[in-house]
Amino acid sequence: MSRIAWKAKNLTRDALLGDRILPARNFRSRMKGLLGTDALPEGEGLWITPCNSIHSFGMRYEIDAIFIDRDDRVLGIYCYFGKNRITRPYRKARGVLELPPGTVYKTDTQIGDIVSLTPWQWRV
């Protein structure tokens, strides 16, 4: 069985951020986000759009969060974003990429980097 997912790549650093990024585009999926999940495996993530701020109330684990603008530039980064927190709003954000903790450090992702998000099919 195959499923549509997104591949996220930091073009500036030539580093793969994830190849099983699921989109959250409607109200319900954006509100639920990663709530109710126990972990975010390597390579997986969530692309929430539109979105300019997130919270971690009810989360069971830490995540990395990367806010991206309409020009695919990184506006804000939260590494090891812990439980029961709120990010500041990023007025110009198109969305946020939620990734496993440590992804930002492993890929050396920084403010101003260009991130490409492309759909593709992967096998479950």
Beta strands, then each sheet from edge to edge (+ up, - down):
strand 1: 2-10
strand 2: 15-24
strand 3: 44-48
strand 4: 63-69
strand 5: 74-81
strand 6: 93-99
strand 7: 115-123
sheet 1: 5+ 4- 6+ 3- 2- 1+ 7-
end
